[in-house]
Amino acid sequence: MRKKGLLVLSHDNEDLEAIGTRALLVRAGFDVTSGTYEDTLNLTLAHGTRVEADAHIENLDLNAFDFLIIPGGKYVKNTVDEDTKIKALAKHFHEGGRVLTAICAGPRFLGQAGLLEGKTYTAFTGAEVDMPGATLKRDKKAVRDGNIITARGAGAVYDFAYEITKHFKGEKAADTLLDEILY
C-alpha cells in the first residue's frame, strides 16, 4: 500500500520547498495531498507561483495520512506565533505515532508545539529560537530523529525527500530516487 502524505499549503510558502518536495515524493511513489487552512484553495506562494490546494484540511480524514509535510517560507514568520491550527495538526500526527516532516522555518511549528524537546533537528538560520531543549545540527541538510525529519531550506529539498523516502521505503529506494533525477 502506498504511503500517504499531507502537505500543508499556505499563501507565501517557499515555492521549491512545497512544490519540489511534493514532486520528488510523488516520483518516489508516495501519494501526496495538499491541504490548506486558508480561506481559498487558490494560493500564491512566496515567489509568485500560483497553485491550487487539493482540499481544505478541515475536510480531510487526517487518519488517512502516514506523514505530515510542513514547508517553510515567509508565511512562517508572519503566522507561527499566533498559529493554533498547524501546531495542533502536528500534535495530532505526533500523538498518532505518525511521521512529522518540516523544512526551513517549518520546524518552528514543531518547536512551538513542544515536539522537538530532546530531539536533534536542522532548520533555517534563526529558527532555533523556538527549539529549547533540542539539538541543532546546522551542518546537516536533513536530519531524522525518530519520527521527525527536518531540513535546512530550499537548497536541501532533495536531501529532505531522500530522508523521507529512506524512512518509509529504505535506502535503496531513496538512492534510486536520486539516481533517477541525476542528483
C-alpha positions, 0 to 999 in steps of 0.5 A, spaced: 500 500 500 502 506 498 504 511 503 500 517 504 502 524 505 499 531 507 502 537 505 500 543 508 499 549 503 499 556 505 499 563 501 507 565 501 510 558 502 517 557 499 515 555 492 521 549 491 520 547 498 512 545 497 512 544 490 519 540 489 518 536 495 511 534 493 514 532 486 520 528 488 515 524 493 510 523 488 516 520 483 518 516 489 511 513 489 508 516 495 501 519 494 501 526 496 495 531 498 495 538 499 491 541 504 490 548 506 487 552 512 486 558 508 480 561 506 481 559 498 484 553 495 487 558 490 494 560 493 500 564 491 506 562 494 512 566 496 515 567 489 509 568 485 507 561 483 500 560 483 497 553 485 491 550 487 490 546 494 487 539 493 482 540 499 481 544 505 484 540 511 478 541 515 475 536 510 480 531 510 480 524 514 487 526 517 487 518 519 488 517 512 495 520 512 502 516 514 506 523 514 505 530 515 509 535 510 510 542 513 514 547 508 517 553 510 517 560 507 515 567 509 508 565 511 512 562 517 514 568 520 508 572 519 503 566 522 507 561 527 506 565 533 499 566 533 498 559 529 493 554 533 491 550 527 498 547 524 501 546 531 495 542 533 495 538 526 502 536 528 500 534 535 495 530 532 500 526 527 505 526 533 500 523 538 498 518 532 505 515 532 505 518 525 511 521 521 512 529 522 516 532 516 518 540 516 523 544 512 526 551 513 522 555 518 517 549 518 520 546 524 518 552 528 511 549 528 514 543 531 518 547 536 512 551 538 508 545 539 513 542 544 515 536 539 522 537 538 524 537 546 530 532 546 530 531 539 536 533 534 533 537 528 536 542 522 532 548 520 533 555 517 538 560 520 534 563 526 529 558 527 532 555 533 529 560 537 523 556 538 527 549 539 529 549 547 531 543 549 533 540 542 539 539 538 541 543 532 545 540 527 546 546 522 551 542 518 546 537 516 541 538 510 536 533 513 536 530 519 531 524 522 530 523 529 525 518 530 519 520 527 521 527 525 525 529 519 527 536 518 531 540 513 535 546 512 531 550 506 530 550 499 537 548 497 536 541 501 529 539 498 532 533 495 536 531 501 529 532 505 525 527 500 531 522 500 530 522 508 523 521 507 523 516 502 529 512 506 524 512 512 518 509 509 521 505 503 529 504 505 535 506 502 535 503 496 529 506 494 531 513 496 538 512 492 534 510 486 530 516 487 536 520 486 539 516 481 533 517 477 533 525 477 541 525 476 542 528 483 
